[in-house]
Amino acid sequence: MGEIRIARITAEPLDVSQHLAAVDSPAIGAVTSFVGTVRDHDPDAAGAVSALHYEAHPDAETTLRSIAAAALGDRDGIVAVSHRIGDLAVGDAAVVIAVGTAHRGDAFEVCRELIEAIKRELPIWKQQIEADGTTAWKGIGG
């Protein structure tokens, strides 16, 4: 059966190597990862994006654990996932996912399902700050 080793909402910078180490096991034959970073543009923004500010619902960490468990399903594997909150600069990691399974197909599938579910379901909102000071809030699915 699968295991969720990390499912965390944090204001601290995210450590990719910590997530990769968390899915290490002799039973693991494939590891996939995803790192979502703050980019300097958004198709919906009039100007350049200079920063993001994330806020989370108090139940977000519990929801993240549930989302990770659902993505893993009945597959044998290990998941480590974190989402950052607070103020992030361009280039900062906002989401880190590592998935370890026996076979690569499952690892890719779980990782993809997990990031897509996070975007749809995790109760985290982001305020996008543009270079000219303009701001816009984006909710779940945004």
JOPE-V239862 format. One record per backbone hydrogen bond with DSSP energy under -0.5 kcal/mol. NH is the residue of the N-H (numbers start at 0). CO is the residue of the C=O. Records with the same first field share a line. If there is no record, write none. Layout:
NH->CO / CO
//
This chain:
2->76
4->2 / 78
5->78
7->80
9->82
15->13
18->14
19->15
20->16
21->17
22->18 / 19
23->20
27->24
28->100
29->100
31->98
33->96
35->94
36->34
37->91
44->41
48->39
49->128
50->128
51->87
52->126
53->85
54->124
56->122
59->56
62->58
63->59
64->60
65->61
66->62
67->63
68->64
69->65
70->66
71->67
72->68
74->71
77->99
78->2
79->97
80->5
81->95
82->7
83->93
84->9
85->53
87->51
89->49
90->37
91->88
93->35
94->35
95->81
96->33
97->79
98->31
99->77
100->29
101->75
106->102
107->103
108->104
109->105
110->106
111->107
112->108
113->109
114->110
115->111
116->112
117->113
118->114
119->115
120->116
121->116 / 117
123->121
124->54
125->137
126->52
127->125 / 135
128->50
129->127 / 133
130->47
132->129
135->127
137->125
140->118
141->138
//
